[in-house]
Amino acid sequence: MQKFKSSSFIIFLIVFINFLGYGIVFPTLPLLTESYGGTPFLSGIFIAAFSFMQVLAMPILGRLSDKYGRRPLLLFSLWGTFFSFFLMGITHSLLWLLIARIIDGASGGNLSIAQAYIADITDRKNRSSGMGIIGAGITLGFIIGPVWGGIFSKISPTAPYFSAAVITLISILLTQFLLPESVSKKEKVYEKSHFNFATLFKHFRNAPLFILFIVTLLLFWGQSGVYTTLSLLGNDVFHLTLLKTSLLFAFGGILSAFIQAFLIGKVTKFISEEKLLIISAISGTVGFFFMAISENIAIFVVGMTIFSIGNGFLAPISQGLVSELASEHEQGGIMGILQSFGSIGRIIGPLLAGFIYQTLNPFAPSAMGAVVFAGIAILGTQFMRKNTSPHFEK
């Protein structure tokens, strides 16, 4: 138990520091792009290039971590992120900015590898609780990152990227010197004779697992769509200052992080993960509905609170269920596929949200989120019917 606590805490720090770096970079990237003569559309291409490369790279890096161990591939991924941030800091070229985002996306399998690590050190009963630790690190990193980036941007436009590189270097040192390997020697021997990338494709034919892949796509579709347009909504409709909109972001993030860090393990002792998946999706749907019909900021905050509660449970629960269904020999590869579906959702959500915000009305992204999360609830009922065994054939 003590080993689990120390290892999971280090994983939490690694994920938190890594997403702190992302939180620093993403709000400032459009401004840097424009300062080099680019356009908002071009900055969108830079962000999309990162997500697209992750779609391709994460299953590969995850599967390689099944064979060679989590630490080596985690270090490879973190070094790629470090060089990407450093390159963004020293370049004044739009081409090299794009190359830096491609490097980061291609090497950016650290999240799926961290999830596989948690799967290695937890039993199936505590898997969702372990995934909640990662979710809390992601959420807190994204909350604190933009504030950190804003502070460093006062020094120079590129200072946030150098600070992100330093933060990533700290994550590398934690991994190198404090994180023990979680893949056993026995497992590495097994993989020498059984390793095959092609085996990953068979999982698309497994109905319960494929349903969870689509759930993850829809989750990040709805979530990222609303988050992308929240600052616009705050300014255009509710006439909030940037500080007040940032506090709204922080409120939802802190609530979700609290649930992921402290409540998931307790709640899953009384409610099955399958039922909690459906309940969380319904909570998110109701929250989005209130956000979509809100006539004032008070109703919007009520809606965001309900959404954040459901959202706080949904990602770790779905990730935990995927890990429970996956073979112990392919945790890295399966979690990589899962994160690829999440990246697809993060591409679709912002693009559609921006379009319907502009062409329909400012509350359209929230309405879209309600429809998408209702779809998750329906898929959750399908999952319960099809998932008749504790995990699929290994």
N, C-alpha and C positions, 0 to 999 in steps of 0.2 A: 504493500500500500504506500509506504514512504517513497519507494522508487517511482511508483506511478505519479505521486503528487509532485515530486521534483521534476520528472521528465515532462509531465503535462504543463507545469508552470513555465519551463523553458520553452516549450512549444508555444505557449500563450505569448511569452515575451517576443519570440521570433516573429510570430504572425502579427502581433501588435506593432512592433517596430517596422516590419515590412509595409504594413498598410498605413502606418503613420507617414512613411515615405510617399506612398501613393496619394494620400490625402494632401500632402504638401504640393505635389506636382500637378495633379489634374486641374485644380482651380486656376493655376497660374499659366498652364500651357497655352490656352487660347490667347492670353495677353502677350506672351513671348512670341508666339507665331505671328501675331499682327505687328509686333515691333520689328520683325525681320522682313516685313513686306507681305506676309501671308494674309489670308482671309479667315473668317469664322468657319467657312466650309472646309478649308484646308486643315484647320485645327481638328475638325470633326473627323477628317480622313486619318490624321495622326492617331487619334484615339481608337478609331475603328481598326486601323492596322494592327495596333497592339492586341485588341480583342480577337481579331482574325487569326493572328499568329498563335495566340493561346489555344484557340479551338484546335489547331493542328498539332501543337506541341505537347499539350498537357497529357493526353493519353500515352504518348510515346515516352515522355519522361517518367510518368507514373509507372508504366510497365517496366521500364529499365530499373526503377528503384526496387521492384519486386526481385530482380535478379542480382543487382549489385549492392543493394542496401539503400536505406533512406538517406543517411548522412552524405554520401558522395554526391547523390543527385540533388539533394537540398543545397549543398555547397555550390555545385555547378549553377543552379538556378539563381542563388543569391549573388554570386559573382557576376552573372549576366546583368542582374538588376543594378549592381554597383557600377559597372562600366557604362551602362545606359545613362544613369543619372550623371555620372562624371562627364560623359560626352555631351550631354545636354547643357552642362555648365560651361564647357570650354568652347563650344561651337557658336558661330553666328550664321550658320547656313541652314536653310530650310531642308535641304537634302539630307544633311547629317542629323537634323532633328528627326526626320522620318526614319533614318537608319537606326538611330538610338531607340525609337519606339519599337521597331521591328526586332532588334536585339533583345529588348526587355520582354516582349511578347513571346519570342521563340524560346527563351530560357525561363519563362515565367511559370514553371510548374510547381513552385514551392507550396502553394495552397493545397493542391491535390496530394502532394507528398506528405505534408503536415497531417492531412486527414488520414492518410494511410498509416502514418506513425501512430496516431491516436487509436486507430483500429487494431494495430499490433499490440498495444499495451492495455487495452480494455477488453472485457468480455462482452458478449452480445447484449446482455441485460443492461450494461452501463454505457453502451456505445453512443446513444443520443446525448447523454449527459457529457461525455467526452467531446463530442462535436460541438456542444454548447460552449465549451472553453475556447475553441477556435473562433466561433461566431462572436463571442465577446471581444476577443482580440481584434477581429476585423472591424467591428462597430466602433470600438474606442479609438482605433487608429484613424478611422475616417472622420471621427468627431474632432479629435485634437489636431490632426494633420493640417486642415485648412487654416486654423488659427496660427499654427507654427509657421506655415508658409507665408501668411500675411505679415508676420513679424519680420521674417528674414527678407521678404521682398522690399522692405524699407531700406535695407542695406544696398541691394542691387537687384536687377531683374533675374540674374542667374544664381544669386545666393541660395534660394530655396533648393536648387538642384544639388549644389555642393553639400548642403546640410542633409538632404535626403541620401546622398552617397555616404556620408559619415554615419548616418543612422543605420544604413544597410550594412556597413562594415562592422558595426557593433553586433548586428544579427549574425554575421558570418563568424565572428569570434565566439559568440555564444554556442553556435552549432559546432564549431571546430573543437572547442575545449570543454564544453559542459554537457553536450547532448550525447548520450550513449546510443549505439546502433540498436535498432529494434528488430531487424530481420535476423533470425537465428542462422548459425552456420549450417544447420540441418536444412533450412529452407533454401539457402544459397546452393547447397549440393543438389537439392531437388530441382531447382531452376536450371542447372547446367544441362540436364537431360530433357527438361519439359518446356523450356522457354520458347515461346512462339507468339509473335505479334498477332498472327491471324486468329488466335483463339479469342481475342477481344471482340471480334465481329459477331461471334455466335450469341453474344449477350443481347444483341438487338432483337433476337427471336424469342427472348424470355419476356413474356408479357408483363409480369409484376415489375421487373427491373426497368423495362422500357417505359412503363407508366411513370415511374419515379424520375426517369430522365426528362420526360415531358413536363412533369410537375416542376422540376428545377428550372427549365426553360421559361415556363409561365411565371414562376415566382419572380425571377429577375427581370422578366419583361415588364410586369406590372410595377414592381418596386422601383426599377431604374427610370421608368417613364415618368412617374410622379416626382421622384427626386430631381430629375433633370429640369423640370419646369417649376419647381416649388419657389425658387427665388424670383422668377418672373411673376408668378401668381401673387406672391407677397407684395411685390412692388406695384403691379398693375391693378390689382383688385382691392387688396386690403391696405395698400399704401404704408407698408411696413418699411422701416429702415433696414439696411443690410444687417445690422447687429441683431435686430429682432427676428429677422428671418433665420439668421445663423442660430439663434437660441431655439427656434422651432425645430431646426435640424437636430440640434443637440438634445432637445427634450425627447424626441422620438428615438434617437440613437441610444441614449442612456437607459431609457425604459427597456428597449430590446436587449441591450447588453446585460442589464440586471437579470432579466428572465433567463438569458442564455447561461450566465455564470452561476446563478444560485437556485433557480426554480425548476429547470427541466428535470434534473435528477429526482427531485421530490415529487413532481407531478406524475412522472411516468411510473411511479410505484402504485398509483391509484387508477390511472387511465392508460389503456394500451396505446402504444405509439400510433397504430393505425387509426384509432378513434381520434387521437389528439391531432393527427394530420388533418382530418376533416373539420374538427372544431376550430383549429387555427385558421384554416382557409375560410370558413364561414365568418370568423371574427374579422379577418382582413377584408372580406367582401362588404360586411356591414360598415366597417370603418371607412372604406372607400366611398360607399354610398352616401354617408353623412358628409364626407369631404366634397362630393360632387354636387350636393344640394345646399351646401352651406350659404347662408345669406350674410353671415358675419363671421368674424374670426373666432368667436367662442364656439360656434357649432363646428367650425373647421378643426379646432383643437380637440374637441370631443371625438370627432371622426378619426383624427390622427392618433389619438390615444388608443382607441379600439383597434385600429389597423396595426399599430406598433406592438400591441400585445400579441395579436395573431402572427405577425411577421417575426417576432422574437422567438416563437416556438417553431415556426414552419421550416426554416432552413436546417437547423440542427436535427429535427425529427426526420426530415426526408433524407438527409445525409446519413444519419444513423441507420435508417431502414435499408438504404442502398448497401452500406457496409455489412449489415447483417446478412443480406442476400448474397453477397459476393464471396467467392472462394477465398480462403485464406492465402492462396498462392497468387491471387491477382488483385489484391486490395489497391495497390498503386495504380494499375491500369484502369480499373473500374472507377476509382475516384477521379482519375484524369478525364475519362469520358463524361462523367457527371459534371465536372467543371467546364468542359467544352460546351455542353448544353447550356450551362449558366452563362457562358460568354456570348453564345448566340442570342440569348434573351437580353443581355446587356447591349447588344447591337440593335436589335429590333425595337426595344422599348423606347430609348431616347429618340430614335428617328421618327417613330410613329407619334410619340407624345409631342414632339416639336411641331410636327405637321398639323395635327388636329388642334393643338393649342392655337396655332396661327390661323387655321382655316375654319374651325368650328367655334369654340369658345374656351376660355381659360380653365374651365372645370372639366373639359373633355378628357384629359389624361386621367383624372380620378375616376370618371365613369368607365374608361377603358380598363383601369385597374380592377374595378368591381366585377366587370365581365370576366376578366382573366382569372381572378381569384375564385369566382364561382365555378369556372372550369376546373380549377384545382380541386375544389370540393367534390365535383362530380367524378373526377379521376380518382380521388381518394376512395369513393365508394366502390369503384371498379377494382381498385387495388385490393380492397378487403375481400372481394369475391374471388379474385384470381390467385391471391397469395395464400394457397391452401397448405403450403409446407413451410417450415421454419426458415429454410434457405434452399436455393435451387441446387440441382445436382452439381457436384464438384468434379 
